[in-house]
Amino acid sequence: MTADSLLTEQDAGLSGWREPVGRMQQALERDEFVLYCQPIVALSGPVRFPMAEVLVRLRQEEASLMPPGEFLPVFEHYRMMPALDRWVVRNVVRHLARGSRIPHFSINVANQTIEDASFPGSVAQMLMTGGVPGSSLLFEIDEASLLAHPEAVERFGNAVSAIGCRLMIDGFGRRAVTFAPVKKLRVGYVKVDGVIVRKLLTSASAERKLLAILRVAESIGFDVIAEMVEDQDILARLKALGVSHAQGFGIHEPRAIDGFAAA
């Protein structure tokens, strides 16, 4: 059995997509996706939730939602991630244009999107149409993508920075901690990987790694976000160490983005 036929069979079993490409295109055209987000808390300052990470779900029958782990592999396989990422940006911009208590949103972008030279121009047009400043959007790039495709990430970063958007590196420190590309890209935020954060109270090496990241952050000018914060003891330790932002189920669970509309 070929990889294509296996994926098609698996997809059909999960969601009834007998023709995956057509079904995906239909979902995009009919706005069958739903935006969720998980807030990122500021550990000091007047604004508790200055930003949130955007998450996407797919509507199914009987009002249920399909998690991304079930449909994103299909989008990736058929190289349709740039189309999905455009849909996400367009609808986040619409949300911001209507009014939102959270002023900034981070959007995860796939490798296919990073390599799409026309994507930043599409974002610029959406922002102009919605009357939304580019600074409202951050594009979240996984550390693995940064290390594996540095030239493509640099081109993408320069292009979105030119329209006022910022970059965020996700999963930082999961592999070797390297700061050269972060400095070169003028990254606004770095998310420290949850493997480090979860061990913060039990591992001296995890705390040393976090402190090293904080020292470099102060030196070259980016803010640090601790991800996957699951309990209040870790949150208290993060505050004591001087981490500026945190995100995780111990702070706030994801919810529909419309729940953060302006009051």
Backbone as a ProteinNet text record, in pm:
[ID]
protein_1_A
[PRIMARY]
MTADSLLTEQDAGLSGWREPVGRMQQALERDEFVLYCQPIVALSGPVRFPMAEVLVRLRQEEASLMPPGEFLPVFEHYRMMPALDRWVVRNVVRHLARGSRIPHFSINVANQTIEDASFPGSVAQMLMTGGVPGSSLLFEIDEASLLAHPEAVERFGNAVSAIGCRLMIDGFGRRAVTFAPVKKLRVGYVKVDGVIVRKLLTSASAERKLLAILRVAESIGFDVIAEMVEDQDILARLKALGVSHAQGFGIHEPRAIDGFAAA
[TERTIARY]
85.2	0	88.2	57.7	137.3	106.2	197.4	175.7	50.3	27	-93.2	-219.9	-224.9	-347.4	-367.6	-255.5	-267.6	-321.5	-267.6	-314.6	-460.8	-500.1	-639.3	-732.1	-691.4	-774.7	-784.9	-670	-672.3	-760.6	-747.5	-827.1	-975.3	-1010.5	-1151.2	-1207.4	-1126.5	-1172.2	-1191.9	-1111.2	-1119	-1230.4	-1244.7	-1334.9	-1429.1	-1423.7	-1511.7	-1468.3	-1342.7	-1293.3	-1256.3	-1348.1	-1321.7	-1230.7	-1237.5	-1150.4	-1081.2	-965.4	-903.7	-880.8	-825.5	-795	-923.2	-1024.7	-1151.7	-1217.2	-1207.4	-1269.1	-1197.9	-1065.2	-990.7	-1023.2	-1029.6	-1062.5	-1201.8	-1294.8	-1431.6	-1432.9	-1356.5	-1352.5	-1299.3	-1200.8	-1146.4	-1248	-1311.3	-1405.1	-1530.4	-1572.8	-1695.6	-1669.4	-1545.8	-1510.1	-1554	-1515.3	-1552.6	-1452.9	-1351.8	-1256.3	-1299.9	-1250.5	-1282.1	-1150.8	-1138.6	-1018.7	-1034.2	-937.8	-923	-794.6	-772.9	-644.5	-616.1	-488.3	-444	-365.4	-413.9	-345.9	-204.9	-121.4	12.4	9.9	43.6	31.1	160.3	146.1	260.4	277.5	396.8	419	442	446.5	447.8	389.1	347.7	291.3	140.6	79.6	-64	-153.1	-100.9	-183.3	-158.1	-260.3	-240.4	-218.2	-299.9	-287.8	-254.6	-127.8	-92.8	-97.7	-99.8	-101.4	-156.2	-185.6	-235.2	-190.1	-169.8	-133.9	-260.7	-266.8	-383.9	-377.3	-490.3	-506	-623.6	-624.4	-731.5	-794	-925.3	-1002.2	-1090.5	-1136.8	-1224.6	-1360.5	-1466.2	-1601.4	-1635.4	-1702.1	-1756.2	-1906.8	-1969.9	-2114	-2140.1	-2260.9	-2306.9	-2227.9	-2185.8	-2124.1	-1992.7	-1928.8	-1799.9	-1687.6	-1569.9	-1454.4	-1341.9	-1279.5	-1166.7	-1038.4	-955	-828.3	-729.7	-631.4	-539	-456	-430.2	-350.8	-412.5	-544.1	-612	-616.9	-616.4	-626.5	-499.4	-413.1	-290.9	-199.7	-183.8	-100.2	-150.5	-281.6	-337.1	-303.5	-318.9	-281.1	-133	-50.2	93.4	124.5	59.9	87	55.9	-53.2	-93.7	-43	51.4	117.7	16.8	-80.7	-182.2	-171.7	-61.1	-46.8	-48.1	12.6	3	-141.4	-228	-368.8	-435.4	-406.3	-463.9	-408.6	-277.7	-219.8	-275.5	-303.5	-367.9	-507.1	-580.8	-715.3	-706.8	-609.9	-593.7	-562.6	-466.7	-431	-551.6	-622.2	-736.7	-840.2	-865.6	-969.4	-921.4	-792.7	-739.1	-746.4	-712.9	-721.3	-865.7	-960.3	-1102	-1141.2	-1094.2	-1123.6	-1066.8	-942.4	-880.3	-953.1	-997	-1066.1	-1199.1	-1262.6	-1390	-1368.5	-1249.9	-1219.6	-1189.1	-1079.8	-1037.6	-971.4	-1003.8	-936.9	-789.5	-755.9	-615.8	-566.1	-462.4	-422.2	-328.7	-264.1	-165.2	-186.2	-168.3	-184.2	-64	-17.7	89.8	29.5	79	26.8	139.4	120.9	219.7	220	338.1	348.2	429.2	382	444.4	565.7	650.8	767.1	725.3	615	567.9	534.1	479.2	442.7	565.8	662.5	787.8	855.7	843.2	906.1	821.9	699.8	610.4	641.7	708.3	753.7	638.3	518.7	405.6	327.2	357.9	278.9	287.9	407.4	411.7	331.1	331.2	250.4	102.6	59.1	-81.5	-117.3	-26	-49.4	-61.8	26.8	23.2	-110.8	-163.5	-291.5	-404.7	-402.3	-506.1	-504	-384.9	-373.3	-425.8	-391	-436.4	-588.1	-644.1	-789.5	-862.1	-805.7	-870.8	-839.8	-746.1	-707	-639.8	-564.6	-499.7	-348.7	-279.8	-134.1	-60.9	49.8	127	178.1	199.9	250.9	153.5	29.4	-69.3	-41.9	38.1	63.9	208.2	224.7	355.3	350.3	455.7	460.4	553.8	496.8	565.1	630.9	762.5	841.4	908.3	895.5	955	1108	1175.6	1321.7	1377.4	1309.8	1356.8	1358.6	1257.8	1254.8	1366.4	1390.9	1496.4	1632.3	1657.3	1786.8	1799.2	1687.6	1692.7	1687.4	1620	1601.1	1636	1758.6	1792.2	1775.8	1809	1799	1654	1567.8	1425.7	1362.8	1399.2	1345	1392.1	1518.2	1568	1492.7	1469.6	1393.3	1252.4	1189.4	1053.5	1053.3	1148.1	1153.9	1173.5	1262	1284.2	1159.1	1087.7	968.8	855.3	830.7	719.4	758.3	886.4	930.4	910.1	925.1	908.9	766.9	669.5	530.4	487.7	584.4	556.8	528.9	525.6	500	627.9	611.9	727.2	738.9	855.1	881.3	889.1	845.7	855.8	913	1012.4	1069.6	1011.6	955.5	888.2	980.7	963.9	1040.1	1188.1	1225.8	1367.3	1437	1556.9	1634.1	1608.1	1515	1485.6	1607.8	1680.5	1805.7	1919.7	2025	2133.9	2085.8	2121.6	2082.8	2178.2	2125.8	2207.9	2137.9	2211.8	2151.3	2181.2	2276.4	2315.6	2197.4	2114.8	2002.4	1896.5	1880.1	1783.6	1825.4	1955	2005.8	1995.8	2032	2031.3	1890.8	1790.5	1651.9	1582	1647.1	1584.5	1449.4	1453.1	1332.7	1277.4	1144.9	1082.5	1065.3	1031.8	1004.4	1063.7	1108.2	1154.3	1074.1	1013.3	942.5	1037.1	1065.4	1151.4	1073.7	1134.2	1065.7	1014.9	899.7	838.2	922.2	1011.9	1101.5	1186	1230.3	1307.5	1216.1	1101.8	1011.7	959.5	918.5	860.6	961.8	1091.1	1195.6	1255	1198.2	1260.6	1278.2	1185.8	1192.4	1272.7	1308.6	1375.5	1512.6	1550.1	1674.7	1754.1	1873.2	1959.1	2004.4	2022.9	2067	1958.3	1830.7	1720.8	1719.2	1739.3	1740.8	1861	1976.4	2094	2071.4	2007.2	1980.1	1884.9	1781.3	1687.2	1756.4	1840.9	1911.3	2004.5	2066.6	2153.4	2072.3	1953.7	1866.4	1824.7	1793.5	1752.9	1866.2	1988.8	2102.1	2121.2	2112.8	2129.3	2010.8	1891.5	1773.3	1790.5	1842.8	1864.9	1972.2	2072.1	2184.7	2145.9	2070.2	2043.2	1900.6	1816.4	1688.1	1570.1	1541.6	1415.2	1352.4	1223.4	1151.6	1137.7	1130.6	1125.6	987.2	933.1	805	833	787.6	795.7	668.6	682.5	563.9	538.9	416.7	374.7	384.7	344.9	340.2	213.5	231.5	117.5	81.8	164.8	127.1	180.7	125.2	155.1	295.3	352.7	488.3	589	571.4	659.7	639.1	513.6	485.3	554.9	551	616.7	767.6	824.7	968.8	1006.6	925.7	950.5	951.6	856	851.9	978.3	1021.7	1139.8	1265.8	1271.9	1389	1387.7	1275.1	1267.2	1215.8	1147.5	1086.1	967.7	954.7	854.8	716.4	708.9	580.2	572.3	449.4	430.3	299.8	294	176.9	163.1	40.2	20.6	-115.4	-149.6	-279.9	-293.3	-180.5	-187.3	-221.2	-223.9	-256.5	-392.1	-408.7	-534.4	-546.1	-658.6	-681.6	-724.8	-703.9	-750.4	-902.5	-947.5	-1091.7	-1113.7	-1238.9	-1271.2	-1225.4	-1165.4	-1109.9	-1217.2	-1341	-1448.8	-1480.7	-1438.3	-1458	-1372.2	-1276.8	-1189.8	-1222.2	-1342.5	-1383.7	-1395.2	-1394.7	-1404.7	-1534.8	-1526.2	-1645.4	-1741.1
-120.2	0	124.3	222.8	344.6	436	532	629.4	710.9	746.8	825.5	749.6	620.4	544.9	521.4	502.6	483.7	609	725.8	851.5	874.7	843.9	863.6	775	650.1	559.3	606.5	648.3	695.9	818.4	910.7	1032.6	1002	911.4	877.3	817.1	736.2	674.9	774.6	880.9	979.5	1080.8	1125.7	1239	1224	1114.1	1095.1	1169.6	1208.7	1282.2	1182.4	1158	1063.4	1124.6	1257	1328.8	1438.8	1409.1	1501	1642.5	1657.3	1791.8	1873.3	1813.1	1882.2	1915.6	1822.8	1845.3	1957.9	1962	2069.2	2204.9	2208.6	2333.4	2380.2	2286.5	2320	2378	2317.3	2365.2	2508	2538.8	2674.7	2773.3	2736	2826.2	2851	2750.9	2762.7	2805.6	2840	2883	2781.1	2657.5	2551.1	2533.8	2619	2615.9	2711.4	2687.1	2769.9	2810.2	2938.8	2986.7	2982	2919.5	2922.8	3000.1	3031.7	3089.8	3060.2	3060.7	3044.6	3168.8	3243.6	3367.2	3342.7	3443.1	3448.4	3559.3	3525.9	3621.8	3699.9	3830.2	3913.3	3901.6	3864.4	3841.4	3970.3	4082.7	4215	4313.7	4427.8	4528.4	4533.4	4636.4	4660.2	4570.6	4514.1	4433.1	4286.9	4217.6	4077.7	3987	4002.6	3918.6	4005.7	4038.4	4124.7	4053.4	3919.5	3844.6	3705.7	3635.7	3498.4	3422.1	3292.1	3205.4	3154	3165.6	3121.8	2971.6	2905.2	2762	2743.4	2637.1	2618.3	2480.6	2475.4	2350.6	2343	2224.1	2204.2	2155.4	2223.9	2182.2	2047.9	1963	1838.6	1837.7	1731.2	1719.8	1709.3	1740.5	1733.5	1827.7	1939.7	2048.9	2010.3	1903.8	1866.1	1931.2	1937.5	2000	1898.6	1896.2	1806.5	1875.2	1810	1871.1	1876.6	1966.9	1984.4	1860.7	1776.6	1657.4	1563	1578.8	1490.7	1546.5	1679.4	1732.6	1800.5	1849	1914.7	1821.6	1693.9	1605.9	1593.2	1601.6	1593	1719.3	1835.8	1961.4	1960.6	1911.9	1907.2	1813.1	1697.1	1596.9	1651.9	1724.2	1777.9	1920.7	1965	2094.3	2209.7	2204.8	2309.1	2393.7	2380.6	2458.7	2610.4	2661.3	2806	2854.7	2774.1	2813.6	2819.1	2721.6	2722.1	2839.3	2864.6	2975	3109.7	3123.6	3246.3	3260.4	3150.2	3153.9	3201.4	3147.9	3185.2	3334.3	3383.6	3525.7	3612.8	3579.5	3659.9	3670.9	3561	3562.4	3621.7	3612.3	3683.3	3833.7	3877.8	4020.7	4068.9	3990.1	4028.1	4041.4	3949.1	3955.4	4082.8	4116	4236.6	4362.2	4360.4	4476.8	4502.5	4395.1	4410.2	4458.3	4437.2	4475.4	4353.7	4359.7	4245.6	4294.9	4230.9	4265.8	4228	4127.1	4089.1	4159.8	4243.9	4328.1	4261.9	4150.9	4088.9	3937.7	3878.1	3732.8	3673.7	3558.8	3486	3372.5	3357.3	3258.8	3164.7	3036.3	2937.2	2924.6	2924.7	2909.1	2783.6	2711.5	2586.9	2613.6	2512.5	2525.8	2562	2501.4	2531.3	2679.2	2737.3	2879	2967.5	2928.2	3003.1	3009.9	2903.3	2896.9	2961.9	3005.9	3066.9	3216.9	3256.4	3395.5	3495	3449.1	3540.8	3560.3	3482.1	3488.4	3624.8	3682.1	3813.4	3921.1	3918.5	4015	3995.9	3870.5	3842.5	3896.9	3879.3	3931.2	4083.3	4148.5	4295.6	4343.6	4275.6	4313.5	4294.1	4184.7	4159.4	4265.4	4301.4	4404	4538.4	4574.7	4702.1	4703.1	4592.3	4583.1	4595.5	4532.6	4534.6	4657.1	4740.5	4857	4819.4	4711	4657.8	4675.8	4726.3	4743.9	4609.7	4604.8	4482.6	4437.1	4531.2	4497.6	4412.7	4399.6	4316.5	4167.6	4132.3	3991.4	3953.9	3835.5	3774.1	3639.9	3605.8	3476.5	3385.3	3272.3	3179.8	3069.4	3058.1	2962	2866.5	2737.3	2637.9	2641.7	2618.1	2616.9	2517.6	2402.8	2302.9	2359.4	2438.2	2501.7	2603.3	2679.7	2779.9	2715.9	2602	2535.9	2461.3	2405.7	2325.4	2410.1	2526	2609	2755.1	2782.3	2918.9	3024.7	2992.1	3093.2	3126.4	3023.8	3048.4	3127.5	3093.2	3165.4	3310.7	3333.6	3471.1	3552.5	3493.9	3565.3	3596.9	3497.8	3517.8	3626	3616.4	3712.9	3854.5	3872.8	4007.1	4060.7	3972.3	4014.9	4055.3	3976.9	4011.9	4128.7	4140.4	4255.7	4385.6	4379.2	4498.7	4552.3	4467.2	4513.6	4532	4529.1	4561.7	4444.1	4322.2	4204.1	4161.8	4084.5	4039.3	3887.7	3838.9	3696	3644.7	3520.2	3450.1	3310.9	3268.1	3134.7	3044.4	2933.2	2838.5	2720.5	2660.8	2541.1	2566.3	2687	2722.8	2644.9	2594.4	2518.8	2370	2326.6	2183.7	2108.3	2173.7	2118.4	2201.7	2221.1	2305.9	2451.2	2521.6	2662	2745.7	2802.6	2885.9	3018.9	3128.3	3260.4	3339	3292.2	3368.5	3396.3	3294.7	3324.8	3412.6	3401.3	3486	3631.7	3657.1	3793.9	3844.7	3762	3803.3	3838.8	3763.3	3785	3896.2	3946.4	4047.7	3998.3	3879.6	3814.6	3894.3	3906.3	3978.9	3896.8	3767.9	3679.7	3542.6	3479.5	3340.7	3263.2	3153.2	3064.2	2953.9	2950.2	2845.2	2714.8	2610.5	2483.2	2428.5	2361.8	2306.3	2202.7	2135.4	2038.6	2106.8	2229.2	2306.4	2358.3	2412.8	2475.5	2374.1	2256.2	2156.8	2103.1	2109.9	2058.3	2166.1	2284	2399.1	2380.1	2310.9	2294.9	2173.3	2088.4	1962.7	1945.9	2035	2019.5	2149.8	2143.4	2262	2299.7	2200.1	2230	2302.3	2268.3	2338.4	2485.1	2511.9	2651.5	2726	2661.5	2726.8	2761.6	2669.8	2695.9	2814.7	2819	2930.4	3062.2	3061.7	3183.7	3231.3	3137.2	3174.4	3241	3187.5	3246.3	3387.6	3405.3	3536.9	3639	3596.4	3689.1	3735	3640.9	3676.6	3761.3	3729.9	3808.2	3954.6	3977.6	4115.6	4183	4105.1	4160.3	4200.3	4110.9	4139.8	4187	4185.9	4254.2	4174.5	4061.3	3991.3	3953.7	3929.7	3889.4	3737.7	3684.9	3540.3	3499.2	3396.3	3336.3	3192.9	3157.3	3018.1	2947.1	2840	2769	2643.1	2592.2	2470.2	2483.9	2598.5	2618.7	2552.7	2456.7	2374.7	2388.8	2456.1	2472.5	2603.9	2643.1	2775.2	2783.6	2671.9	2675.4	2712	2653.4	2688.3	2833.6	2876.6	3016.4	3111.6	3080.3	3164.5	3167.8	3052.9	3048.5	3130.5	3123.4	3202.2	3351.2	3394.4	3535.7	3573.3	3485.9	3514.4	3524.8	3447.3	3448.7	3564.8	3633.1	3748.6	3720.3	3606.4	3577.3	3671.8	3727.9	3833.6	3781.6	3662.2	3611.1	3459.6	3408.5	3264.5	3221.5	3094.2	3038.2	2892.3	2846.1	2705.8	2681.3	2553.7	2516.8	2555.4	2574.5	2619.5	2766.9	2836.9	2980.3	3003.8	2951.2	2972.4	2865.9	2797.4	2699.2	2768.2	2704.4	2763.4	2780.8	2883.7	2905.4	2972.2	2975.2	3035.2	3180.3	3220.9	3356.3	3462.8	3434	3532.2	3560.6	3472.1	3497	3610.3	3656.1	3766.3	3893.3	3898.7	4020.7	4134.5	4254	4372.5	4369.4	4408.6	4410.1	4520.4
0	0	0	-83.6	-91.1	25.8	49.2	156.9	131.7	2.8	-30.4	4.1	-32.6	-7.2	141.3	214.7	358.1	425.1	384.8	441.7	408.3	284.7	244.8	325.3	347.5	425.6	570.3	626.4	763.6	776	681.3	683	672	583.5	567.3	694.3	762	884.6	996	997	1103.6	1081.6	956.6	935	816.8	747.3	633.9	510.1	502.3	386.3	276.8	185.2	76.9	-28.7	-44.8	-137.3	-57.6	1.9	98.9	48.1	-72.7	-121.8	-138.5	-199.2	-216.3	-84.1	11.3	142.2	217.4	206.3	271.6	210.5	77.7	10.4	48.2	58.1	98.8	240	330	468.6	475	391.3	388.2	331.1	220.6	153.8	237.7	313.7	393.6	537.1	568.1	704.3	808.6	785.3	877.6	992.2	994	1103.5	1213.7	1333.1	1449.4	1514.5	1544.4	1610.6	1762.4	1826.3	1971.4	2000.8	2126.2	2163.1	2309.9	2343.3	2481.4	2520.8	2619.7	2658.3	2711.7	2694.3	2752	2856.4	2979.4	3089.1	3105.2	3133.3	3171.6	3322.6	3368.4	3510.9	3588.4	3516.7	3580.1	3481.3	3530	3441.1	3448.1	3386.6	3401	3316	3206.2	3116.6	3147.4	3198.1	3239.1	3119.1	3015.3	2896.9	2775.4	2752.7	2639.1	2505.2	2507.5	2382.2	2407	2296.6	2305.4	2181.2	2199.9	2087.6	2020.6	1889.4	1814	1788.5	1808.1	1783.4	1689.5	1611.3	1513.8	1530.2	1517.4	1523.9	1398.8	1368	1252.2	1300	1254	1290.2	1227	1303.7	1252.8	1276.2	1235.8	1259.8	1409.5	1448.2	1586.6	1677.4	1620.1	1696.6	1763.1	1718.8	1775.8	1696.2	1756.1	1693	1679.7	1562.6	1538.7	1581.3	1664.6	1705.5	1589.7	1596.5	1484.1	1452.6	1552	1526.7	1426.5	1401.1	1306.9	1165.8	1151	1014.3	964	1053.2	1006.2	925.6	964.3	880.9	737.1	719	583.9	505.5	569.5	503.9	466.9	557.3	531	415	414.4	310.7	171.8	159.6	28.9	6.5	90.8	77.8	70.7	159.5	165.2	292.2	365.6	487.3	462.6	353.5	331.2	317.7	257.3	244.1	381.4	466.4	601	682.9	673.5	749.1	703	572.3	524.2	584.9	592.8	651.6	796.7	869.6	1010	1021.7	944.6	951.5	917.7	810.4	768	879.9	948.4	1051.5	1182.9	1212.1	1328.6	1304.7	1184.5	1152	1163.2	1115.4	1128.1	1274.8	1357.2	1500.2	1561.6	1529.1	1581.7	1534.2	1409.3	1354.2	1425.4	1472.7	1544.9	1688	1740.5	1878.1	1963	2038.2	2118.7	2245.7	2357.5	2483.6	2478.9	2399.2	2380.8	2255	2266.8	2153.3	2052.3	2090.6	2002.6	2000.1	1883	1869.2	1797.7	1848.6	1782.1	1700.4	1578.2	1483.5	1443.5	1467.6	1427.1	1275.3	1215.8	1071.3	1038.6	937.8	896.6	808.2	793.5	704.9	562.7	514.9	379.2	365.2	469.7	467.1	473.1	553.9	562.7	425.9	347.6	215.6	105.8	139.1	41.1	30.4	-76.3	-90.4	-98	-137	-151.5	-22.1	80.7	204.2	272.8	293.3	360.2	288	154.8	81	106.2	117.3	149.3	286.5	382.9	517.4	514.9	440.8	431.2	377.3	275.9	217.6	317.7	391.2	491.3	601	645.9	749.7	700.3	577.6	521.8	506.5	456.2	439.3	572.3	676.3	807.7	889.5	843.6	921.7	1052.3	1050.3	1170.8	1156.9	1257.4	1247.2	1247	1174.2	1167.9	1303	1394.5	1527.2	1608	1561.3	1631	1612.9	1512.4	1481.4	1510.5	1568.1	1582.8	1511.9	1441.3	1375.1	1453	1494.7	1583.9	1501.3	1514.9	1439.3	1536.7	1511.4	1599.6	1587.4	1699.7	1699.6	1597.3	1580.5	1484.2	1342.7	1306.6	1174.5	1160.8	1267.6	1266.1	1240.3	1304.7	1290.7	1158	1108.9	986.2	859.6	865.9	745.8	775.8	816.2	859.8	751.9	627.5	521	490.7	484.7	458.4	572.5	696.6	811.5	810.4	772.3	766.4	661.7	544.8	440.8	489.4	549.8	601.1	709.1	802.1	911.3	861.7	765.1	709.9	641.4	572.2	497.8	591.5	696.6	786.7	877.5	909.5	989.1	912.1	780.6	696.8	700.4	734.7	743.8	889.1	980.3	1119.7	1210.3	1156.7	1239.5	1310.6	1416.9	1493.6	1490.1	1531.7	1533.7	1676.2	1693.9	1820.6	1791.5	1868.2	1852.3	1959.5	1916.7	2005.9	2036.2	2154.1	2188.2	2205.2	2249	2255.5	2366.9	2336	2432.9	2430.9	2345.3	2335.1	2284.7	2195.2	2145.7	2201.9	2129.4	2177.4	2182	2287.4	2299.2	2214.6	2106.4	2018.7	1996.9	2016.6	2013.9	1887.2	1807.2	1688.5	1595.2	1559.2	1470.2	1534.8	1666.7	1738	1728.2	1746.7	1736.9	1594.2	1497.9	1357.8	1310.9	1359.8	1317.4	1395.9	1499.7	1586	1637.6	1694.2	1746.6	1864.9	1871.3	1981.4	2106.7	2088.5	2201.9	2176.1	2284	2280.1	2383.4	2339.8	2431.7	2477.3	2605.7	2660.3	2662.7	2609.8	2594.3	2728.2	2720.9	2840.9	2911.9	2841.1	2905.2	3011.3	2983.3	3081.2	3191.8	3154	3250.6	3351.2	3304.6	3394.8	3495.7	3464	3554.1	3643.8	3638.3	3703	3853.6	3919.4	4064.9	4107.7	4014	4049.4	3984.3	3894.2	3820.3	3822	3880.6	3883.2	3742.9	3656.7	3520	3441.6	3468.4	3401	3442	3570.9	3615.9	3558.6	3552.2	3494.4	3347.3	3275.7	3133.9	3118.6	3201.7	3195.6	3230.7	3332.2	3370.4	3259.3	3190.5	3078.2	2967.6	2940.6	2838.8	2880.8	3009.1	3058	3045.9	3073.8	3062.1	2918	2826.3	2685	2637.3	2684.3	2647.4	2685.5	2805.2	2849.5	2765.4	2724.5	2648.8	2507	2438.4	2296.7	2270.7	2373.8	2361.3	2312.8	2375	2349.3	2482.3	2482.8	2603.8	2607.8	2728	2749.1	2796.9	2732.9	2770.7	2816.1	2933.8	2979.8	2936.4	2857.5	2810.5	2894.1	2883.5	2952.3	3104.4	3156.7	3301.5	3354.9	3444	3485.7	3633.1	3713.2	3853.7	3908.2	4022.3	4078.4	4138.2	4183.4	4238.1	4128.5	4010.5	3899.2	3859.2	3858.2	3822.7	3920.7	4050.4	4150.3	4129.1	4092.1	4068.9	3945.7	3843.6	3723.1	3755	3835.6	3875.7	3951.9	4044.3	4125.3	4039.7	3932.7	3845.3	3746.1	3734.2	3646.3	3506.8	3487.6	3358	3338.4	3218.7	3197.9	3160.9	3096.4	3048.9	3069.2	3077.8	3094	3028.2	2992.1	2925.4	2967.4	2984.4	3015.9	3078.3	3093.6	3147.3	3294.4	3364.2	3502.1	3515.4	3402.2	3400.5	3336.2	3215.7	3142.4	3034.2	3029.6	2924	2794.7	2680.7	2555.1	2556	2486.5	2469.5	2334.2	2291.8	2162	2160	2048.2	2039.6	2056	2014.9	2029.1	2175.1	2264.6	2407	2459.1	2377.4	2415.6	2337.4	2281.1	2211.4	2309.5	2258.5	2346.4	2423.7	2548.8	2633.5	2590.7
[MASK]
+++++++++++++++++++++++++++++++++++++++++++++++++++++++++++++++++++++++++++++++++++++++++++++++++++++++++++++++++++++++++++++++++++++++++++++++++++++++++++++++++++++++++++++++++++++++++++++++++++++++++++++++++++++++++++++++++++++++++++++++++++++++++++++++++++++++

